[in-house]
Amino acid sequence: MKLTVLSRSYCSLCQKMLDALAPWQAQYGFEVQTIDVDGDEALVDRYNELVPVLLAGDTEICHWHLDEAKLQAFLASIHFYSEN
């Protein structure tokens, strides 16, 4: 599974989100892809004021700060569906 963090190179909140994701990544083994929103005008139009944004595909899990409750709920739902 791959999660995506939409970020900016000068964004301290982005680095904090990536740092906060690290223990979750170690525990659950998902890949984290980082995309600079400023490299894609469509991403700027859609997410400009929300960066950093944590996505699973096109589904937004959270933005600005890592919401651990939302991430846990997402990971639990993925685990549930992978077992069935």
N, CA and C of each residue as an Amber inpcrd file, in Angstrom:
protein
   252
   0.8400000  -1.1660000   0.0000000   0.0000000   0.0000000   0.0000000
   0.8910000   1.2360000   0.0000000   0.4170000   2.2850000  -0.6950000
   1.1630000   3.5240000  -0.7720000   0.2870000   4.6860000  -0.3320000
   0.8340000   5.5140000   0.5570000   0.1910000   6.7650000   0.9420000
   1.0040000   7.8990000   0.3430000   0.3470000   8.9930000   0.0520000
   0.9950000  10.1350000  -0.5710000   0.8710000  11.3500000   0.3240000
   1.9790000  12.0600000   0.4840000   1.9670000  13.3360000   1.1900000
   2.1990000  14.4250000   0.1540000   1.2140000  15.2960000   0.0050000
   1.3740000  16.4640000  -0.8380000   2.0560000  17.5280000   0.0040000
   3.1650000  18.0420000  -0.4900000   3.9850000  18.9200000   0.3370000
   4.5590000  20.0570000  -0.4790000   5.3820000  20.8440000   0.2000000
   6.1790000  21.9080000  -0.4110000   7.5690000  21.8280000   0.2020000
   8.5690000  22.2260000  -0.5630000   9.9490000  22.1120000  -0.0890000
  10.2140000  22.9970000   1.1240000   9.5400000  24.1080000   1.2550000
   9.7840000  25.0490000   2.3550000   8.7840000  24.9090000   3.5020000
   8.0550000  23.8390000   3.5430000   6.9320000  23.6700000   4.4780000
   7.3660000  22.8800000   5.7190000   7.4300000  23.5390000   6.8630000
   7.8170000  22.8410000   8.0910000   6.7300000  21.8810000   8.5560000
   5.4590000  22.2200000   8.3200000   4.3760000  21.2890000   8.6730000
   4.4750000  20.0030000   7.8620000   4.9550000  20.1220000   6.6400000
   5.1120000  18.9400000   5.7870000   6.1370000  17.9810000   6.3890000
   7.2520000  18.5300000   6.8220000   8.2810000  17.6870000   7.4320000
   7.7780000  17.0690000   8.7310000   7.0010000  17.8260000   9.4950000
   6.4420000  17.2890000  10.7410000   5.4910000  16.1320000  10.4500000
   4.6860000  16.2570000   9.3800000   3.7810000  15.1620000   9.0320000
   4.5760000  13.9290000   8.6260000   5.6000000  14.1180000   7.8120000
   6.4290000  12.9830000   7.3940000   7.1020000  12.3210000   8.5990000
   7.6050000  13.1210000   9.5230000   8.2280000  12.5730000  10.7300000
   7.2130000  11.7970000  11.5700000   5.9940000  12.3350000  11.6860000
   4.9420000  11.6740000  12.4720000   4.4750000  10.3790000  11.8070000
   4.5840000  10.3050000  10.4790000   4.1860000   9.0900000   9.7530000
   5.1890000   7.9540000   9.9220000   6.4360000   8.2760000  10.2100000
   7.5050000   7.2630000  10.2390000   7.2000000   6.0670000  11.1390000
   6.7680000   6.2590000  12.3950000   6.4830000   5.0680000  13.2110000
   5.2960000   4.2590000  12.6810000   4.3300000   4.9330000  12.0910000
   3.1920000   4.2220000  11.4950000   3.6550000   3.3950000  10.2960000
   4.5360000   3.9850000   9.5000000   5.0820000   3.2830000   8.3460000
   5.8710000   2.0580000   8.7910000   6.6610000   2.2050000   9.8550000
   7.4320000   1.0730000  10.3680000   6.5170000  -0.0360000  10.8660000
   5.4210000   0.3310000  11.5110000   4.5110000  -0.6680000  12.0630000
   3.6700000  -1.3490000  10.9910000   3.1740000  -0.5750000  10.0180000
   2.2290000  -1.1220000   9.0450000   2.8490000  -1.4250000   7.6850000
   4.0670000  -0.9720000   7.4450000   4.7810000  -1.3320000   6.2270000
   4.2960000  -0.6820000   4.9500000   3.6140000   0.4450000   5.0330000
   3.1840000   1.1140000   3.8130000   4.2980000   2.0040000   3.2730000
   4.2150000   2.2950000   1.9910000   5.1640000   3.1770000   1.3250000
   4.6310000   4.6120000   1.4190000   5.5260000   5.5810000   1.5490000
   5.1370000   6.9880000   1.5500000   5.7750000   7.6640000   0.3480000
   4.9310000   8.2180000  -0.4920000   5.3700000   8.9810000  -1.6590000
   5.1510000  10.4590000  -1.3420000   6.1150000  11.3000000  -1.6590000
   5.9870000  12.7330000  -1.4460000   5.9080000  13.4180000  -2.8020000
   4.9120000  14.2910000  -2.9510000   4.7400000  15.0480000  -4.1950000
   4.7080000  16.5240000  -3.8440000   5.5340000  17.3040000  -4.5370000
   5.5490000  18.7540000  -4.3610000   4.3770000  19.3350000  -5.1530000
   3.4000000  19.9050000  -4.4450000   2.2050000  20.4270000  -5.1260000
   2.5440000  21.5460000  -6.0930000   3.6100000  22.2880000  -5.8270000
   3.9570000  23.4170000  -6.6860000   4.4270000  22.9830000  -8.0670000
   4.6600000  21.7000000  -8.2610000   5.0430000  21.1790000  -9.5700000
   3.8730000  20.8350000 -10.4540000   2.6500000  20.9940000  -9.9450000
   1.4490000  20.6150000 -10.6980000   0.3450000  21.6350000 -10.4090000
   0.0080000  22.4170000 -11.4180000  -0.9770000  23.4930000 -11.2400000
  -2.3320000  22.9690000 -10.7560000  -2.7240000  21.7850000 -11.2000000
  -4.0000000  21.2040000 -10.7550000  -3.9630000  20.9060000  -9.2610000
  -2.8210000  20.4230000  -8.7640000  -2.6910000  20.1580000  -7.3260000
  -2.7000000  21.4600000  -6.5340000  -2.0560000  22.4940000  -7.0510000
  -2.0800000  23.7980000  -6.3900000  -3.5110000  24.3040000  -6.3040000
  -4.2510000  24.2140000  -7.4080000  -5.6470000  24.6720000  -7.4240000
  -6.4930000  23.9390000  -6.4000000  -6.2580000  22.6470000  -6.2470000
  -7.0980000  21.8330000  -5.3680000  -6.6570000  21.8500000  -3.8980000
  -5.3440000  21.8480000  -3.6390000  -4.8510000  21.6320000  -2.2740000
  -4.0330000  22.7830000  -1.6920000  -3.8900000  23.8760000  -2.3810000
  -2.9690000  24.9510000  -2.0210000  -2.9470000  25.2940000  -0.5310000
  -4.0770000  25.6090000   0.0460000  -4.1350000  26.0380000   1.4450000
  -4.1940000  24.8750000   2.4390000  -4.2750000  23.6500000   1.9520000
  -4.4040000  22.4830000   2.8370000  -3.0860000  21.7730000   3.1040000
  -2.0530000  22.0900000   2.3570000  -0.7670000  21.3970000   2.4420000
  -0.1970000  21.4990000   3.8560000   0.3160000  20.3970000   4.3920000
   0.4430000  19.0760000   3.7970000  -0.8750000  18.3020000   3.8350000
  -1.0140000  17.4240000   2.8620000  -2.2070000  16.5900000   2.7490000
  -1.7540000  15.1390000   2.6570000  -2.3880000  14.2710000   3.4480000
  -2.1180000  12.8350000   3.3880000  -3.2390000  12.1700000   2.6130000
  -2.8570000  11.4840000   1.5420000  -3.8190000  10.8350000   0.6620000
  -3.5560000   9.3350000   0.5670000  -4.6350000   8.6000000   0.3690000
  -4.5740000   7.1990000  -0.0310000  -5.2940000   7.1470000  -1.3720000
  -4.5290000   7.1150000  -2.4480000  -5.1300000   7.2750000  -3.7680000
  -5.6800000   8.6820000  -3.8680000  -6.9790000   8.7930000  -4.1730000
  -7.6410000  10.0960000  -4.2500000  -8.3700000  10.4480000  -2.9590000
  -8.2870000   9.5790000  -1.9630000  -8.9970000   9.7960000  -0.7040000
  -8.1160000  10.5600000   0.2750000  -8.6080000  11.7150000   0.7310000
  -7.8700000  12.4940000   1.7150000  -8.0710000  11.8890000   3.0980000
  -6.9800000  11.5780000   3.7620000  -7.0350000  11.0790000   5.1350000
  -7.0270000  12.2620000   6.1020000  -6.1170000  13.2150000   5.8760000
  -6.0490000  14.3990000   6.7300000  -5.1970000  15.4620000   6.0540000
  -5.2180000  16.6500000   6.6250000  -4.3630000  17.7230000   6.1300000
  -3.8900000  18.5820000   7.3040000  -2.8790000  19.3980000   7.0510000
  -2.1960000  20.2850000   8.0030000  -1.3560000  19.5310000   9.0280000
  -1.9650000  18.6000000   9.7530000  -1.2570000  17.8070000  10.7640000
  -1.6990000  16.3560000  10.6210000  -0.8460000  15.4360000  11.0380000
  -1.2390000  14.0270000  10.9970000  -2.3330000  13.7890000  12.0300000
  -3.4910000  13.3900000  11.5470000  -4.6000000  13.0270000  12.4270000
  -4.4940000  11.5210000  12.6480000  -3.9170000  11.1520000  13.7770000
  -3.6470000   9.7360000  14.0360000  -4.9200000   8.9070000  14.1340000
  -6.0000000   9.4890000  14.6360000  -7.2710000   8.7510000  14.7220000
  -7.7940000   8.4300000  13.3270000  -7.7080000   9.3880000  12.4170000
  -8.1710000   9.1430000  11.0420000  -7.2680000   8.1480000  10.3260000
  -5.9590000   8.2620000  10.5600000  -5.0400000   7.3060000   9.9540000
  -5.3040000   5.9080000  10.4880000  -5.5020000   5.7810000  11.7890000
  -5.7880000   4.4710000  12.3880000  -7.0810000   3.8930000  11.8230000
  -8.1000000   4.7120000  11.6920000  -9.3750000   4.2390000  11.1320000
  -9.1980000   3.7870000   9.6870000  -8.4190000   4.5510000   8.9080000
  -8.1720000   4.1610000   7.5260000  -7.4280000   2.8350000   7.4650000
  -6.3610000   2.7110000   8.2450000  -5.5810000   1.4710000   8.2350000
  -6.4040000   0.2820000   8.7160000  -7.2640000   0.4950000   9.6940000
  -8.1430000  -0.5800000  10.1720000  -9.1190000  -1.0010000   9.0860000
  -9.6440000  -0.0370000   8.3360000 -10.5930000  -0.3740000   7.2710000
  -9.9040000  -1.1490000   6.1560000  -8.6770000  -0.7950000   5.8340000
  -7.9200000  -1.5170000   4.8210000  -7.6390000  -2.9400000   5.2870000
  -7.2540000  -3.0910000   6.5470000  -6.9920000  -4.4110000   7.1210000
  -8.2550000  -5.2670000   7.0920000  -9.4000000  -4.6630000   7.4370000
 -10.6620000  -5.4000000   7.4410000 -10.9860000  -5.9050000   6.0480000
 -10.8580000  -5.0280000   5.0430000 -11.2120000  -5.4190000   3.6860000
 -10.2030000  -6.4130000   3.0880000  -8.9650000  -6.3430000   3.5170000
  -7.9810000  -7.2860000   2.9790000  -8.1780000  -8.6940000   3.5380000
  -8.8480000  -8.7980000   4.6980000  -9.1070000 -10.1060000   5.2930000
 -10.3310000 -10.7770000   4.6690000 -11.2100000  -9.9960000   4.0640000
 -12.4650000 -10.5540000   3.5150000 -12.3610000 -10.8250000   2.0440000
